[in-house]
Amino acid sequence: MAAARQMDGRTLSYTEAVMAALHAGCDLALLCNRSSVNGGAELDEVLDQLAEAQVKDQWQPNEVSEERRLNLLPRSPARVWDELVRSSDYMQALDRLP
C-alpha cells in the first residue's frame, strides 16, 4: 500500500489513497495489514472519513461496483479443514503447484 499512496510526489493519507482508487473505478481498496496496527485505528479512520465524504456528497458508493464486490463473498460456509485437505479438489490444486 505504501507505493500506492504516492501521487504527484507526495504521500497520500490512507483515506486519500482509497478515495483516489474508488474515484478511478476500483471496486475496492485494500489496506493490507492495517487492521492489526494500533487496534485498527487507521482502518476506522478511513471508514469514518468515507462516511463523511458520502454525507458531504464528495463520494457515493457505486451500485454496480457494490454488486461486483458482493459477488466475491462466499455463498456457502467454509469446509472443515480436515475434510478440505483430503478432498480431490484440494489434492488436484496441490498437484498443479510448482
C-alpha positions in Angstrom: 0.0 0.0 0.0 2.9 2.4 0.6 3.7 2.7 -3.1 0.0 3.1 -3.9 -0.1 6.1 -1.6 2.4 8.1 -3.7 0.9 10.6 -6.1 2.4 13.7 -7.7 5.4 13.5 -5.4 3.6 13.3 -2.1 2.4 10.6 0.2 -1.4 10.4 0.4 -3.2 9.6 3.6 -4.9 6.2 3.6 -8.3 7.8 3.0 -6.9 9.9 0.1 -5.5 6.8 -1.4 -8.7 4.8 -1.0 -10.8 7.7 -2.4 -8.4 8.0 -5.4 -8.8 4.3 -6.1 -12.5 4.4 -5.8 -12.8 7.5 -8.0 -10.6 5.8 -10.6 -13.1 3.0 -10.8 -11.8 0.3 -8.4 -14.4 -1.8 -6.8 -12.5 -1.9 -3.5 -9.2 -0.9 -1.9 -7.0 -3.0 0.3 -5.4 -1.7 3.4 -3.0 -4.6 3.9 -2.0 -5.3 7.5 -3.6 -2.2 8.9 -6.4 -3.8 10.9 -4.0 -5.2 13.4 -1.9 -2.0 13.8 -3.0 0.4 16.6 -6.1 -1.5 17.2 -7.3 -0.9 13.6 -7.4 2.9 14.1 -6.3 3.7 10.6 -9.0 1.4 9.1 -11.6 3.0 11.4 -10.4 6.5 10.3 -10.8 5.6 6.6 -14.3 4.2 7.2 -15.3 7.3 9.2 -13.9 9.6 6.5 -15.6 7.7 3.7 -18.9 8.1 5.6 -18.2 11.8 6.0 -17.3 12.2 2.3 -20.6 10.4 1.4 -22.6 12.8 3.6 -20.8 15.8 2.1 -21.6 14.3 -1.4 -17.8 14.1 -2.2 -18.2 10.4 -2.9 -21.1 8.0 -3.4 -20.9 4.2 -3.5 -21.3 2.8 -7.0 -24.2 0.3 -7.1 -22.6 -1.8 -9.9 -19.3 -1.8 -8.1 -21.0 -2.9 -4.9 -22.8 -5.7 -6.7 -19.4 -7.0 -8.1 -17.9 -6.8 -4.6 -20.8 -8.7 -3.0 -20.4 -11.4 -5.7 -16.9 -12.1 -4.4 -18.3 -13.1 -1.0 -18.6 -16.8 -0.3 -22.1 -18.3 -0.8 -21.6 -21.3 1.5 -19.8 -22.0 4.7 -16.2 -22.8 4.6 -15.3 -26.5 4.6 -13.9 -28.1 7.7 -10.1 -28.0 7.3 -9.5 -31.8 7.8 -12.1 -32.5 5.1 -10.7 -29.9 2.8 -7.2 -31.2 2.7 -8.5 -34.7 1.8 -10.7 -33.5 -0.9 -10.0 -34.3 -4.6 -10.2 -30.6 -5.5 -7.6 -29.7 -2.9 -5.3 -32.6 -4.0 -5.7 -31.5 -7.6 -4.7 -27.9 -6.8 -1.7 -29.2 -4.9 -0.6 -31.2 -7.9 -0.6 -28.1 -10.0 1.7 -26.2 -7.8 5.3 -26.0 -9.0 
